Amino acid sequence: MDIVRIATAGSVDDGKSTLIGRLLFETNSITQDKLEAIERASRRRGVDYTDLSLLTDGLIAEREQGITIDVAHIYFSTPSRKYIIADTPGHFEYTRNMITGASNAQVAIILIDARNGIVEQTHRHFYITQLLRIPYVIVCVNKMDLVNYAEAHFTAIREQFDALFAKANYREQQLQFIPASSLYGENIASRSANIGWYDGPSILEYLENIEWHASENQFPARFPVQYVIRPKSEEWHDFRGFAGKLTSGVLRKGEEVVALPSGQESVIESIRRFEEEVDQVESGESVVITLANEIDISRGDMLVPKDQAPAGLKEITAQVCWLDHQPLKTGKNYLLQHGTNRVKAKVTNLFSSINVTDYQTIDGVSEIGLKEIGYVSLRTARPVNADNYAVNKHNGSFILIDEGSNSTVGVGFIG
């Protein structure tokens, strides 16, 4: 069964948590005791309806302030698909939380309050979906009940967003505009009778029908080795397998592969998923691969098709989203983590930063501060077997780690 990963985004009080709670309620993903607890909590807060946002606001501070602070991952399913939603914060102070929460999403839901239209955070959140190259974006014009379900409000917001999309670099992104009221369940799981002028799908109908998995397999195959398996038993005395998760593409039994960085060649002899032997492995699957001949491979190495090997990079140009209070400056040293491979890296240049509200480039910057995005160059101690992020997003990103604190301080996108 397909697993679709979704990230929500929107300004404070646009209704993200209520939308997710409504999806859980409409798909019967809430246990009866949990629903009763939410009903009691709603009465204690003095509201005359069941506040479904309480299902996702798990932190005490979130419930007290009525905002989302941390990234919560919520699970629900339908007969045809499983879903994982990253409920990410909307406030500017927590922009970095949205980037980490949306990093693996195939779909982004950007909520816009029908009364307010597009605001500064809308620009920022949409830019992040572009940066992460999220292929499907639902623009949910929420709280339509507060504007009497007027089509004019929806049309005006759609025109504003179309103008925003005209500035975008990732033109392959597919947008779906949906008017909704998450509080009353309008156009969430089923189409709304109150919005008769809208003839498109509800949010759940759209999610049920997107075709994303086939496109994942179009990327070049990349298999970072996480662990070398050498069982100490008579039955598996000569077994030597390489365990990991295929981050992109497809690998098949009998395919010629290259081990990076050594460049040694071999042929895939077997692919094992648990105790079952299969003929191929697809993106996102974890398997053990054995090769026809003995070559030197260890954790951090990568198996790739012979005719699709990436270039080993020691000079990297990338967009970096900075997550640390200490700014990024030229000359600083970090650890660069790319997949299972970790190398030392030095910042050699800062080219520019991005104003994410109007997408303009600011040249000649001396540093990149917390929550800012900029173009930088880095030099690594050893080659990194990475792709350009635009060519293969699953093998084109990395994180930067502070050597002293071991904290993740930046997220980078090569190219």
Secondary structure, DSSP 8 states (H G I E B T S, - for coil): -EEEEEEEEESTTSSHHHHHHHHHHHTT-S-HHHHHHHHHHHHHTT-SS--GGGGT--SHHHHHHTS--S-EEEEEE-SSEEEEEEE---SGGGHHHHHHHHTT-SEEEEEEETTT-S-HHHHHHHHHHHHTT-SEEEEEEE-GGGGTT-HHHHHHHHHHHHHHHTT-S-TT-EEEEEE-BTTTTBTSSS--STTTT--S--HHHHHHH---HHHHTTS--BEE--EEE---SSTTTT--EEEEE--BSEEETT-EEEEETTTEEEEEEEEEETTEEESEEETT-EEEEEESS-----TT-EEEETTS---EEEEEEEEEEE-SSS-B-TT-EEEEEETTEEEEEEEEEEEEEEETTTTEEEES-S-B-TT-EEEEEEEEEEEEE---TTT-TTSSEEEEE-TTT--EEEEEEE-
